[in-house]
């Protein structure tokens, strides 16, 4: 393991940086099967080398001593100088010229543990789920409820989670399932609007959250049921859509909304189910640009609907590998164009000649057309939603790749 560096933010003090670096190095030392203690043969033995040697002994480690920069035979005296450290296995090398590296590699093999005779079972694939949302909407609380523990820090103070936390979950599914549902959960820092990212810590937290989003199979956009859809929620939904991830809307703290409705029912709603459907309809209207993503209601506090949204994640992940038959796709698009022709743009309409699926995760449909710039956003969304609905790709990302006549017939 290379212990030479650790991710730091500019807001950390030099003391904090040093402590974090030492903690990471100690972890790597304890975890290593073979420890290579590299010293500078040109500079010779220094007090820091002696201090490190003592530290290794206290930790119960016996390293292989590697004396580097032994470029010429006349420097061999340095090997004897380092012998005072008391380590029996010493390899003089020159990393720059490659001298002695082969002997070092062969020597290291002797210290590695023997391979196990037991066959290594390949772990079943885990569905990677990322929870994204504004600060304090309950992302960490949801993860804690799933894990049935308090491994993640939960607080009413916005911004408590500053790092992306990655955890595995084996969830006991329906009684018909022989194996547990396997997930990898990513609890992310609350994402702020870019213009409100005013510190290095906020910047790197936001960066790691976006990396978790891009590495996920399914992203749950977590909303606070009491606040509904905010402008920042819309921005986050757009970023998830652009990343091409499976997307579902998870309305957390629904228990608090229901409690208020039972205490003081709002006029115009027959019952709780009618109220929930109206809430979902209003939410979808605010997020009209999404491809009919599933909307799920949950409560991290009570555990309400936990199984439902995990099941939705599994179903969405499975749908993202479903092939789209080319013949069926083209018949559907032909019917759509006949039912609702595109608008005239600069005297001409967008015309589609042929379509086929070229990739999945995200689904990418290549459209062979007359002129790609004539496909306006409204009609593109109409095509997207129709394809998504017809092939039951609810919540799955779908993108178009346009090949106009100019592109098809230009070039050599």
N, C-alpha and C positions, 0 to 999 in steps of 0.2 A: 504494500500500500504506500502511496505517495502521501506523506503528511505535510507537505510543504505549503499548502494554501488552504484557505477557508473563505467562503463567501462573506463579505463584510459590507456594511453600509457606511457611507461617509459620516453618519451621525454618531457612530460608536467612538468612544474615547480610546486612546492608545492602550490604557490598562484593560478595558473590556476586550479589545481586539486580541491582546496578548493572552488573556485568560481563555477566550474562546478558542484560540489556536492551540493552546496547551491541552484543553479538554479534548479537542478533536484528535490531537496527536496521541494522547493517552489511550483513547478508545481504539485507535488503529493499532497501537502497540499490543494491547491485550488481545485483540481479535486476530492478529497475524499468526500463521503457522510457522513462518520463517521471518526473522527480523534481520535485515541487512543494515549494519551500522557503517555508514560511509564517512570516511575522514579524508582530509586533504594531505596527501603525501608530500606535496611541494611545500606546504606551510609548516608541516610537522605537528607534533602533539601540542595541543593548547589546553588550557584549564576547562573549557567548555566540553571537550572530548571526555575528560576525566569525570566531569559532573554527570554527563549522559551515561557513561559506563556504570556509575554508581546507581543511577536511577533505574537502569535496566535490571541490575541485580536485585534491587528492592522489589521490583515488579515480578521477579522470578523468571526473567527472560535471559537467555544466553544467545546473543546475536552472532551472526557471521560478520567478521570485521572485513570491510572492503576498503583498501587503501587506494584511493583514486589519484590520478595525475602522475602515475609512475611511467613517464614517457620515455625515459632513457635508463639504461642499466646502472648508471652512476648514482641514481637516486634510491637504490635498493636499501641503503642504510636506513631509510625512513621506516621500513618494515620492522626492523629491530627496535626502533624507538617506540612504535606503537605496541610492541609486545608487552610493554610494562602494564598495559591495560588488563592483561591476564586472560585474554580470549584465545582459545587454542586454534580456532579455525580462522585463518587470515588469507585473503586473496589480494595480491597487488594487481591493479588494472590500470588501463588508460582508456577512459571512455571516449576520448577524442580520436584515438587511433585504433581502438578496438583490441588492444593488447590485453590478454588475460581474461577477456569477457567469456570466451568459450569455456575455460576452466571454471569460471565462476558459475555459469549456468549448470554445468555438470555437477559441481559441488552442491548447489542448492537442491537439486533433485534428491540427493541423499537425505536431506532434512525434511522433505515433504512427507506427510502421512501417507501410508499405503492406500491405494484405491480400495473402496469397499466392494466385496463380492456380491452384495445384495443389489438387485436391479433397482434403478432409480425410476420411480413412477413419475410420469409427467403430470404435473398438476393441471387440473381442469381449468380451462380459460375462465377468467373472472371478468365480469362486466364492470367496466370502469365508470363510476358515477361521480360527477363533480357537482357540488352545491354552490351556486353563485347567487349573489344578491347584494343589496345595500347593507351597510353596517347595522347590526342589531335586529335583523329579521328572523334570527333563530337557526342559523345554519349549524352552529356547533351543538345546539340543543337537540336538533334532529339527529345528528350523528351519535350523540350520547345515548339517545333513546334507542337507536338501532343497535348500538353496541351493548346496551344495558349496563352502562358504566359511566363514570365521570372522568374519562380520560382526557377530555378536552375542557379547557377553561371556559366556563359560561358566566357571563356577567351582563347586567343591564347597561353597562357603560359601552357605548359604541366603539368599535375598533379593538376589542379585546384580543381577537385572533389577528395576529400580524404575519403569520407564516402559513403556508399551505401544509396541512397535516394529511398524511396518507395512511390509511388503515384498511386491513382486510376484514371482511364480514362473511361468515357462513350462516345463512339464515335458513331455519327450518321452514320449508314451503308448505304446500298443500299435502294432505295425507297420502295422495297418490304419487308424490315425488319420492323416488328412492334415494336421491342425493340432495343435499342442501343447496340452496341457491347461493352461488359464490359471487361476491362483489368485491371491488376495491373502491373505497370511499375517499374522496378528496374534499376535505373541509377547507374552504378558502377564506382569505381575509375579505372583509366587506369592500366592494369596489366603489370608489368615489368617482365623481365626475373628474375628467382629466384636469380641468382648470383648478380643481380643489386639492389636487395632489401637491401639497406644499412642503414636503420633507422627503429626504432620501429614503427613510423607512417606509413612508407611504408609497413611494415610487417602486421600490423593490417588492413590497407586498403585492402591489397591483400587477407587477410583471409576473410574479410567481403564480398569481391567480389566473392570469391569462394563459400561462403555460399549462396549468392544470386543465383549463377549459379545452385547449387544443389537443391534449392527450387523452381526453375522456371519450367514451362511447356515447354516453347520455349525459346531458346537462340538465339539472333541475334549476330553473330560475325561481328562487324562493321569494315570495312576496309576504308582506305583513297584511293579514286579512283586515285589520282595522284601518289601514291606510289605503288599500286598493293599489291601483297602478299609478306610479309616479313617473315623471319625466325621465328620471334616472333608470327606472325599470325598463322603459322603452329603449333607452340607449343600450342597456345591457343585453336586452333581447336581440337587438340588431347586431351586436358584436358576436353573440353566440351563433346567430344565423349566418353571418359572414364567415365564421370559422368552420361551417359545415358539420356541426355536431347535432346529434339527435337532441331535440328540445322538448321538455315538458314544463308546464307551469305548476308550481307547488305552492298552494296558498296555506301558509302556516298560521298558527294561532286562531284557527277556526273555532275552537272551543269558546274563546272569549267573545267572538261575534255572536255565536248561538246563545251564549248566556245572556247577552244584552237583548237579543231578539225575544227570548222567553220572558225576560223580566218586563220588557216594554215593547210588545209586538208593533211593528210598523204597519200602518194602514195600507191596504192594497195587496197584501200577500195572504194567501189562504193558509199556508202552513210553512214549516221549515224547508220542506223540499221545494216548494214554489219559490221561497226566498233564495235558496241556493242556486236554482236554475236562473233566476233573474240576475243574481250576482255574477254568475259565469257568463251570461249573455253580455252584460255590461263590460266585463273584463275582456272578452273577445273583441268587442267593439273598439276598445282602447288599443288592443294589440292586433289590429286587423291585418297587419302585414305578415303575420306568422302563418305557417302552413298548417292550420288547423291542429296546432299542438294540443296534446292532452292537458286538461285542467284538472288537478287533483287537490282535494282539501284535506288538511292534516293538522295534527296538534302534537308538537314535541312534548308538551307537558303531560298530556293524557295518553299518548300513544294512538290516538284516533287515526285510522286509515293507513297505518304504517305498512301493513302487508299489501295494501292496494297500490301504493306508489312504487314499491319494490317490484311487484308483479308487472306494473306498467313499464318499468325500466327494462325488465327481461324481454317483454314482448316487443318493445321498440328496437332493442338491440338485435333481436332475431329478424325483424322486418327489414333491417338495413342490408341484409344479404339476399333478399328475394330478387330474382332476375325479372326484368320487365320484358315480356315477349315483344319483339319488334313489330310483328303483324298486328297484334292487338293495339299496341301503342299508336300505330299510324291510322288504324280505323277510328280510334278514339279522337285523335287530333282532327281527322277529316270531319267527323260529326261536329266537333266543337267549332271549327271554322265555318261550317255551314249554318250552325245554329246562331253563332254570333261572329260575324266577320270583323276583322280588325278595322280600326278607324283609318281614314285616308290621311296620309302624312305627305305634305308637299306634292299633292296630286296623285300619289300612288299608295297602294296598300301593301302591307307586309304579306308575302306569300311563302307558304311552306311546301317544300317538295318531298321531303323525306325526314324521318327521325329515327334515332336508335340510341339505346343506352350504351355508354362507353366506359362507365365506371360506377362503383358504389362506395359508400362511406366517404363522401356524400354521393348520392345518386347524381350522375351527370348525364344529361340528355343532349346529344348533338343534333342541332336543327339545321338542315340544309335548306337555305332560303334564298330569296332574291337579294335583299339588302338588310343586313342585320340591324342597322340603325333605325329602321322603320318599326321595329318591335318596341312599343312604348311600355313603360313600367306597369301600367294598369292591365294591359292585355297579357303581359308576361305573368303577372300574378294570377290572372284568370286561368291561364294554361297550367300553371304550377298547382293551383288548388284542385283543378279538375283531375289532373294526373294523380295527385296525392290521394284524392278521394276514391277514384276508380280502382286503384291498385292497393288500397288499404295501407298507405304509407304514412299514416297519421304520425306527425311529429318527426318524421325522417327528413333530413336535409335534401333538397333538390335544386340543382343548378343547371342552367342552360349554357351550352357552348354553340355559338352561331357560326355557320360557314356560309357566307354570302356568295353570290355569283362572282364578284370581283376577286374574292380570295380563292375561289375554286379554279378560276381560269387565268390567274395572274402567275407570273414567275416563268422559269425556263420550261 
